[in-house]
Amino acid sequence: MFISAIEELPNQTDPSAIFNFLGLWSGSLLHIAAAANKDDILRLLLDHVSDHLIAAHNEWGDTPLHMAAKAGGSRAATMLICRARDLPNVEGNNRILRMKNKHGNTALHEAVFNGHLNMVRLLLREDLEPVYWKNVAEKSPLYLALDTNNSTIHEVLFSLLLEPSKIEGMPPVHGAVVRRDYGLVAKIVRWNKKLFAMTYSGGHNLFHLGAYIEWSPVFDILLPEIEYVA
């Protein structure tokens, strides 16, 4: 119905000019459809829009995939990723998954920040690399997860076979300690002990941090795992 309505406009109106319009502050029609979870409209648009709009930025640097990630639209994200990978002359199949907005966020950052579990799982399956990347605020998706109350997202992220040396920005375990979240710190020990070896700001480890913030319960967790912390 949507495409038919466009095609039935007066003859002097070029439908392609409407499909490919990028003058809105919110971006293109792809951005709008992805943000509104209008999967049927998005699917039809993807058959008509120019290639350059698939990963185009809006005023905040968001691509249509960013908008889908914020809205939790897994079907929309899948369609956008597939369409982006079919583009000619594009370096790397994961380019759209690795693009950042003006906050330095990839689509994975946005999915984690907005607490969309299925979207997080989808994006991790498609490309694991952005899980390590920091945004402008020095936060990786792992660190952003600390601000969600979704324990399943915590488990999905911290149970990954991560390489701690690749994690950029603020160490996520340090963030859990600063929040004095005993339960989460204990769970991270169970899921991924290697994360406890991370240091930050002049080589300070978790013992330094626990002493600095005067939070003694953290030592009950750390002492049995001292080989990973020291």
Secondary structure, DSSP 8 states (H G I E B T S, - for coil): -HHHHHHTS-TTS-HHHHHT---BTTBSHHHHHHHTT-HHHHHHHHTTS-GGGTT---TTS--HHHHHHHHT-HHHHHHHHHHHHT-TT-S-TTHHHH---TTS--HHHHHHHTT-HHHHHHHHHH-SGGGG---TTS--HHHHGGG---HHHHHHHHTS---GGG--SS-HHHHHHHTT-HHHHHHHHHH-GGGGG--BTTTB-HHHHHHHTT-THHHHHHGGGHHHH-
